Amino acid sequence: MESSRIADIIEIEQLLARYAAGMTKDDVESVVAVFSPDGTYSAFGEKYGVADFPELVAAAPKGLFAVSTPAITFDGEGSARGEQPLCFVAQADHSMRIGYYTDTYLRTPDGWRLHTRAMTFLRRDGSRDSGRPHDPRRPAPGRTTAS
């Protein structure tokens, strides 16, 4: 593997580590900083833009976002995609949610950034879904969300 590709992988891994640390620490600025300006997060039947993140992160349960090493595939010099398993442990009662993220990454003037992140939850019954859209605590996406 080329040394430049190794550097790209390390940069993306660090980007994703900052996301997990930011979510664990309830630091919305750190979470927003890992996304491209037009980045989106998809879950719960909705697509949220970066402008929605402060309200979305505030509504999220607090706890530990434990992630593993992502599997990354490069689509060219400035784009890539990947998947990253997640185990979330709620701080209040130590209940867990497991699943994985499906991502796209873009190289920006500020380095690699998440462009899209979509959550898939793994359920006890063996099903997989993007979450329950009816949670009344979760905000609806704002009008600034990209389609």
Protein Blocks (a to p, Z undefined) as FASTA:
>chain_A
ZZklmmmmmmmmmmmmmmmmmmmnopaklmmmmpcfkbccdeehiacdfklmmmmmmmpc
cddddddddddddfbjkbccdddddddddfklopacdddddddddddfkbpcdfbdcddd
ddfkopacebjfklmkbccddfkbcZZ
